[in-house]
Amino acid sequence: MKIIINSKRISASIMSTTIVLVFSLVNVVSPFPAQAAERAQVEAFLEVTGFDVALDSIAMSATLAPQMLGLDEGDFGGQWTALAKTTFDTVVMRARAIDILEATLDAELLAHAAEFYASELGQKLVEAENFAHLQHDDVKYSTGAKLLAEMKVRNDPKISLFRRMSEAIDPDKIGIQAMIEIQVRFILAASYAGVISLRVDEKGLRAALAEDAEKVVREAEINALQNNAFTYQDFSLTDLMIYTKALEDPRMMTVYELMNAVHFEVMSNRFEALAVRLGKMQPAQEL
């Protein structure tokens, strides 16, 4: 399942560079679909589309949590690694995602997306996307940037397909809103838990994070191209044209809106839980 990962980090009041996932903040599917998918169907759907691995990759964002608070991992002592691992437990994250999808995902939409990803091309795409999800950002984006530069020199038509793919999974360009919402919820939760002390209220925090939104959007677009260049480097132009058209199908776009919304909810939930747990750490980790 294609989830775009971009980079951006914040301190307690100013945005600079941290992880961003492109999610939807809107309720895109009725909470009472005509025929809701059964739990077993949802579990199979996660595996065939690779969305299970996309969910697991959320755990990698835990390493950036201290930076989002303007802190360092060392400030939390030796407990940090264990704390992050237990909070971003993949079993917990998958279960939460399945609970949401079981109640919201229409069985017909599930079948449509699953049919594509179960195809020979679909499985090749899932394999490549799963691999990319679990790569370190520094490696992925530096390699992607080099590949993209080479593609631009030869005016490779794949670049236009990469842009169409990104547009299809986030047509309303609300990924930045999602990023800001995750950061706000985490920082406020950390403040309430006594982990940090804010000098601004929620309104001021949102304003600070939104200040550089236009710059972030531009950087996100570049990162998306680099990510795609890395992920799909071994795919032919024909394969990518087929994939692009599949992503542009209104049914697939609806599925992606829901998947991204679920991804957003799971990530936000885990960051808020992390903030609460940080607040309960021993006095030796006082900040």
TORPA-993511 format. One line per field, with one value per residue (C-alpha): residue in three letters; x, y, z; residue number from 1; chain. Coordinates in steps of 0.2 Angstrom, whole numbers. Example, Ala and Ser with C-alpha at 12.3 -4.5 7.8 and 13.67 -1.06 7.14 Angstrom:
2
res	(Ala/Ser)
c1	(62/68)
c2	(-22/-5)
c3	(39/36)
n	(1/2)
chain	(A/A)
***
This chain:
287
res	(Met/Lys/Ile/Ile/Ile/Asn/Ser/Lys/Arg/Ile/Ser/Ala/Ser/Ile/Met/Ser/Thr/Thr/Ile/Val/Leu/Val/Phe/Ser/Leu/Val/Asn/Val/Val/Ser/Pro/Phe/Pro/Ala/Gln/Ala/Ala/Glu/Arg/Ala/Gln/Val/Glu/Ala/Phe/Leu/Glu/Val/Thr/Gly/Phe/Asp/Val/Ala/Leu/Asp/Ser/Ile/Ala/Met/Ser/Ala/Thr/Leu/Ala/Pro/Gln/Met/Leu/Gly/Leu/Asp/Glu/Gly/Asp/Phe/Gly/Gly/Gln/Trp/Thr/Ala/Leu/Ala/Lys/Thr/Thr/Phe/Asp/Thr/Val/Val/Met/Arg/Ala/Arg/Ala/Ile/Asp/Ile/Leu/Glu/Ala/Thr/Leu/Asp/Ala/Glu/Leu/Leu/Ala/His/Ala/Ala/Glu/Phe/Tyr/Ala/Ser/Glu/Leu/Gly/Gln/Lys/Leu/Val/Glu/Ala/Glu/Asn/Phe/Ala/His/Leu/Gln/His/Asp/Asp/Val/Lys/Tyr/Ser/Thr/Gly/Ala/Lys/Leu/Leu/Ala/Glu/Met/Lys/Val/Arg/Asn/Asp/Pro/Lys/Ile/Ser/Leu/Phe/Arg/Arg/Met/Ser/Glu/Ala/Ile/Asp/Pro/Asp/Lys/Ile/Gly/Ile/Gln/Ala/Met/Ile/Glu/Ile/Gln/Val/Arg/Phe/Ile/Leu/Ala/Ala/Ser/Tyr/Ala/Gly/Val/Ile/Ser/Leu/Arg/Val/Asp/Glu/Lys/Gly/Leu/Arg/Ala/Ala/Leu/Ala/Glu/Asp/Ala/Glu/Lys/Val/Val/Arg/Glu/Ala/Glu/Ile/Asn/Ala/Leu/Gln/Asn/Asn/Ala/Phe/Thr/Tyr/Gln/Asp/Phe/Ser/Leu/Thr/Asp/Leu/Met/Ile/Tyr/Thr/Lys/Ala/Leu/Glu/Asp/Pro/Arg/Met/Met/Thr/Val/Tyr/Glu/Leu/Met/Asn/Ala/Val/His/Phe/Glu/Val/Met/Ser/Asn/Arg/Phe/Glu/Ala/Leu/Ala/Val/Arg/Leu/Gly/Lys/Met/Gln/Pro/Ala/Gln/Glu/Leu)
c1	(0/7/10/21/34/42/54/50/55/49/55/42/37/46/44/61/63/53/43/27/14/1/-15/-33/-42/-59/-72/-72/-83/-100/-98/-112/-107/-119/-110/-95/-80/-78/-63/-55/-57/-49/-34/-32/-33/-19/-8/-11/-10/5/-4/1/19/15/7/22/33/25/36/51/44/46/65/60/49/62/66/48/49/66/74/87/85/98/87/76/90/91/73/69/72/61/48/47/46/32/22/23/20/15/2/-7/-6/-13/-27/-32/-32/-42/-55/-58/-58/-70/-82/-79/-73/-86/-84/-85/-71/-60/-63/-59/-42/-38/-40/-28/-15/-17/-12/6/10/1/12/28/22/18/35/44/33/36/55/54/44/57/72/80/75/93/97/80/80/98/97/80/87/101/90/78/92/97/79/77/93/85/67/60/41/40/42/25/18/25/17/0/2/5/-10/-21/-18/-19/-30/-35/-17/-21/-6/2/-14/-12/6/2/-12/-1/12/0/-8/9/16/0/0/18/14/-1/10/23/37/39/33/25/27/12/-6/-13/-18/0/7/-4/1/20/18/8/20/31/17/21/39/35/23/36/49/36/33/51/52/38/47/62/53/44/61/68/53/49/66/65/47/44/35/21/19/19/6/-5/-2/-6/-22/-27/-23/-34/-49/-62/-64/-46/-45/-59/-49/-34/-42/-49/-32/-23/-36/-33/-14/-16/-27/-15/0/-8/-15/3/11/-1/1/20/18/8/21/36/27/27/46/57/63/81/74/67/69)
c2	(0/17/28/43/48/65/73/88/91/103/110/115/131/131/119/114/96/78/64/67/55/60/56/62/71/69/56/48/33/32/24/13/6/-4/-20/-18/-29/-44/-44/-59/-50/-34/-44/-52/-35/-28/-42/-42/-23/-21/-9/-20/-16/3/2/-6/7/20/13/20/38/35/39/57/60/68/80/85/90/99/86/72/53/54/66/50/39/21/18/27/12/0/14/18/-1/-5/10/8/-11/-17/-29/-15/-4/-17/-21/-3/-1/-17/-12/5/-3/-17/-4/8/-1/-6/-24/-19/-6/-18/-31/-19/-14/-31/-38/-25/-28/-47/-47/-51/-32/-28/-40/-33/-16/-21/-30/-14/-3/-14/-13/6/8/0/9/23/40/46/31/32/50/52/38/44/61/54/43/58/69/56/55/74/74/62/69/53/52/42/59/65/48/50/67/59/45/58/68/52/48/65/75/89/91/90/80/96/98/80/83/98/89/75/87/98/83/75/92/96/79/80/97/90/76/88/82/100/117/127/146/147/141/129/143/149/132/129/146/142/125/133/147/138/127/133/129/112/108/112/101/87/87/85/71/62/62/56/42/37/37/25/14/11/11/-6/-4/-1/14/3/-4/13/19/4/8/27/23/11/24/37/26/34/18/16/35/32/17/27/41/29/20/37/42/26/28/46/40/25/36/50/38/31/48/53/37/40/57/50/37/50/59/44/41/42/58/54/58/75/88)
c3	(0/-5/9/5/19/19/31/43/63/76/93/106/96/79/64/56/50/55/48/39/33/20/28/26/41/34/37/19/22/30/48/42/25/15/18/30/28/40/51/42/26/33/40/23/15/25/20/1/0/11/22/37/34/31/49/56/49/60/74/65/68/87/85/81/96/106/92/90/108/106/116/114/117/131/141/144/150/146/147/130/118/128/130/112/107/119/115/96/97/80/86/95/80/68/80/81/62/60/72/63/46/51/55/41/25/12/7/-12/-10/-1/-15/-28/-20/-15/-33/-40/-27/-28/-46/-52/-54/-38/-28/-36/-31/-13/-12/-18/-7/9/6/4/20/31/24/33/27/24/13/4/0/-5/-17/-23/-26/-37/-47/-49/-55/-68/-74/-76/-87/-99/-97/-91/-93/-76/-67/-73/-67/-50/-49/-54/-42/-27/-33/-33/-15/-9/-21/-8/-2/16/21/29/40/45/50/60/69/74/81/90/98/103/110/120/127/132/140/150/156/162/150/143/147/133/131/120/120/107/96/96/93/78/71/74/65/50/48/36/28/10/11/19/5/-8/1/3/-16/-19/-6/-14/-31/-22/-13/-29/-39/-25/-23/-42/-49/-56/-64/-82/-89/-94/-76/-69/-81/-76/-58/-60/-68/-55/-41/-51/-51/-39/-29/-26/-21/-8/-1/0/9/22/23/26/39/48/47/54/69/74/73/83/96/99/100/113/123/122/129/144/147/146/160/171/170/185/192/185/168/173/159)
n	(1/2/3/4/5/6/7/8/9/10/11/12/13/14/15/16/17/18/19/20/21/22/23/24/25/26/27/28/29/30/31/32/33/34/35/36/37/38/39/40/41/42/43/44/45/46/47/48/49/50/51/52/53/54/55/56/57/58/59/60/61/62/63/64/65/66/67/68/69/70/71/72/73/74/75/76/77/78/79/80/81/82/83/84/85/86/87/88/89/90/91/92/93/94/95/96/97/98/99/100/101/102/103/104/105/106/107/108/109/110/111/112/113/114/115/116/117/118/119/120/121/122/123/124/125/126/127/128/129/130/131/132/133/134/135/136/137/138/139/140/141/142/143/144/145/146/147/148/149/150/151/152/153/154/155/156/157/158/159/160/161/162/163/164/165/166/167/168/169/170/171/172/173/174/175/176/177/178/179/180/181/182/183/184/185/186/187/188/189/190/191/192/193/194/195/196/197/198/199/200/201/202/203/204/205/206/207/208/209/210/211/212/213/214/215/216/217/218/219/220/221/222/223/224/225/226/227/228/229/230/231/232/233/234/235/236/237/238/239/240/241/242/243/244/245/246/247/248/249/250/251/252/253/254/255/256/257/258/259/260/261/262/263/264/265/266/267/268/269/270/271/272/273/274/275/276/277/278/279/280/281/282/283/284/285/286/287)
chain	(A/A/A/A/A/A/A/A/A/A/A/A/A/A/A/A/A/A/A/A/A/A/A/A/A/A/A/A/A/A/A/A/A/A/A/A/A/A/A/A/A/A/A/A/A/A/A/A/A/A/A/A/A/A/A/A/A/A/A/A/A/A/A/A/A/A/A/A/A/A/A/A/A/A/A/A/A/A/A/A/A/A/A/A/A/A/A/A/A/A/A/A/A/A/A/A/A/A/A/A/A/A/A/A/A/A/A/A/A/A/A/A/A/A/A/A/A/A/A/A/A/A/A/A/A/A/A/A/A/A/A/A/A/A/A/A/A/A/A/A/A/A/A/A/A/A/A/A/A/A/A/A/A/A/A/A/A/A/A/A/A/A/A/A/A/A/A/A/A/A/A/A/A/A/A/A/A/A/A/A/A/A/A/A/A/A/A/A/A/A/A/A/A/A/A/A/A/A/A/A/A/A/A/A/A/A/A/A/A/A/A/A/A/A/A/A/A/A/A/A/A/A/A/A/A/A/A/A/A/A/A/A/A/A/A/A/A/A/A/A/A/A/A/A/A/A/A/A/A/A/A/A/A/A/A/A/A/A/A/A/A/A/A/A/A/A/A/A/A/A/A/A/A/A/A/A/A/A/A/A/A/A/A/A/A/A/A)
***
